[in-house]
Amino acid sequence: MQIYLNGEQQQTTCQNLLQLIQELALEGKRFAVEKNEMIISKSRLENTPIFEHDRIEIIHAVGGG
């Protein structure tokens, strides 16, 4: 299915947000997820399905100094 990930169209077979996070190798890292302009808590990622044309924004923290 087609989704928009951080503003760019992308093809995915992921069925929920947790699968998408795992596919992007972000599990265990610091990040925030927004789906269709609603912030999704990490505890709800597995129970939040992804549908065709969803707009998903993922922001992850990068350490530095």
C-alpha positions as CSV (number, residue, x, y, z in Angstrom):
1,M,0.0,0.0,0.0
2,Q,1.0,3.6,-0.5
3,I,1.6,5.8,2.5
4,Y,3.3,9.2,3.0
5,L,6.2,8.9,5.4
6,N,7.7,12.2,6.4
7,G,6.1,13.9,3.4
8,E,7.4,11.3,0.8
9,Q,5.3,8.7,-0.8
10,Q,6.4,5.2,0.1
11,Q,5.3,1.6,-0.5
12,T,4.9,-0.6,2.5
13,T,3.6,-4.0,3.5
14,C,3.5,-3.1,7.2
15,Q,0.1,-3.5,8.9
16,N,0.6,-1.3,12.0
17,L,2.9,1.4,13.2
18,L,5.1,-1.0,15.3
19,Q,5.9,-3.0,12.2
20,L,6.9,0.2,10.4
21,I,9.1,1.3,13.3
22,Q,10.8,-2.2,13.2
23,E,11.2,-2.0,9.4
24,L,12.9,1.4,9.9
25,A,15.2,0.0,12.6
26,L,14.0,2.6,15.1
27,E,12.9,0.2,17.8
28,G,14.7,0.9,21.1
29,K,15.6,4.5,20.0
30,R,14.0,7.8,21.0
31,F,11.3,8.8,18.5
32,A,7.8,10.3,18.2
33,V,5.2,9.2,15.8
34,E,2.3,11.2,14.3
35,K,-0.4,9.6,12.1
36,N,-2.7,11.8,10.2
37,E,-1.8,14.8,12.5
38,M,-2.4,12.8,15.7
39,I,0.5,11.9,18.0
40,I,0.5,8.1,18.8
41,S,2.0,7.0,22.1
42,K,4.6,4.2,21.9
43,S,2.3,1.9,23.9
44,R,-0.3,2.1,21.1
45,L,2.0,1.5,18.1
46,E,1.1,-2.2,17.7
47,N,-2.6,-1.5,18.0
48,T,-2.6,1.3,15.5
49,P,-3.2,0.0,11.9
50,I,-1.8,1.6,8.8
51,F,-4.2,2.3,5.9
52,E,-3.7,3.3,2.3
53,H,-2.6,7.0,2.0
54,D,-2.0,7.5,5.7
55,R,0.3,10.4,6.5
56,I,2.9,9.3,9.0
57,E,5.6,11.5,10.5
58,I,8.4,10.0,12.5
59,I,10.9,12.2,14.3
60,H,13.8,10.6,16.1
61,A,16.3,12.2,18.4
62,V,19.9,12.2,17.4
63,G,22.5,12.6,20.2
64,G,25.4,15.0,19.8
65,G,27.1,17.9,21.4
